[in-house]
């Protein structure tokens, strides 16, 4: 299979790569790193840029630090899409596995347009309050203002993750709809709303925190705009204080919310893992949406890890056979 990565026929190269992924397993977190690297390392060195790009995209979760060197070797690849995939995967490894952030700093300094956003977003997740954050802030603001659709929204969310209060004014203006001269696009408003939730805990000014809370609370009730509701819920999950957890629990019982929003609130409470939300999650077990009921059960198992009987007593009231 590895020899076929450089076959003359593109379909053969692609099929060989597909077969390798089948061998190592489609679920990245269940792969054996040694086997994964044995197959993907040659793909990183393949002549076909599509094979190199796909290999880079597969290495974001590899449970071996050797994947870091494979990805950084592609940062200067002659193909822009390969470079982008490599930096994006490496940024994910910085967030998830604590990989060295220095290569991303170097990428940011070089300033290749297609790499600025993934590198800055990866660095933003560290929010270390260092001088480096100023460079990340500037880069993300530039992309948010002058990037392509999709990039601008990602940059706004990354600004929230950065945790730099200097981004507050920009995010508030966009989340509140922009200005009369420059109204914010709906997708930008959604991204800025989530970003404000991510920024909330880094803001020390009480009035500013109050404004952010009021905006999230109102957006979470805007049932006519499901995307905005979900952005507000993601923001509340990031806030993760008693008031935010209570607001997420309230969302479980709001029948006017769409299923995906309720499901997000359930999963958010599972991630937070606070036992104070037991009553709301028990009520969500009664949902006629099986996805919501199952998510509520998983959340209860997380917050009550040693009380299977209590969970069973909640579950027996569900109308879902699988519950």
C-alpha positions, 0 to 999 in steps of 0.5 A: 500500500505504501508503495502505491502512494506514488503510483502514476494513477491518482485514483490508485494513490487515493485508494491506497491511502483509504486502505491504510486508514481502514487498517489503522482505524477510522476512529483516531482516538482508538488507533495504535500510534506505532501502526499509524505512524508506520503508514502515515509517515511515508504518506507525509513524504509522498509526491502527491500533495493530496496524499500529503494533505490527507496525511497531515489531517490524520495526525492531529490526535496521534498518540506519539510525539513523533507526529509533531516533527512530521507535521512541522516538516510540512509547514514549508510545503510547496502546496498551500493546502498541505501547509494549511492542513499541517499547521491546523493539525499541529495547532490541535496537538498544541491544544490537546497534547501540549505540543511545543508552541514555538513552531506556531510562533515561527509560522505567525512571524513568517506571516503566510496569509493562509497560515496566520489563522490556524497558527494564531488560533492554536496559540490563542488556546494557550492564553498565557498572558505573555507578550506573544499574546499581543501578536496573536491578538493583532493577527486575529483582529486582522483576520476578523476584519479582512479575512474570507467568510468562514475565516472571520468567524473562526478568528472571532471565536479564537479572540474569545479563547485568547482571553485578552480583554483588549478584544472586548470592545470589538466583540461587543460591537459585533455581537450587538449587531455592529454599527449603523455604518457597518452592520454585522453579518449574522454569522459574525454576530453568532461568532462574537456571541460565543467569543464573549462567553469564552472571554467572560472569565478573563474580564475583571471589570464588573460592568463589562462582565454584567453586559456579557452575561445579559447578552448571553442570557438574551441570545440563549432565549432568541428561539427565532435564531437557533444558531445564535442560541447555540452560540450563547449556550457554548458561551455559557459552557465556557463561563461555567459558573453557578449562574451559567450552569443554572441557565444551561439547566433552564434551557433543558426545559425550554420547549420552544428551543430546537432539539440541537440546542437542548442537546448542546445544553445537555452535553455542556452540563455533562462536560461541566460535571456538576451534581447541582444540575441533577434535577434538570438532567433527570427531566431531560430524560423524559424528552421525546427526542432519543438523542436528548434523552441519551445525552441526559443519561450520559450527563447523569452518569458523569455527575453521579458516578457512584450512584447507578441506582439513583440514575436507574430510578430517574431512567425508568420514567423515560418513554424511550425504550433504550433508556 
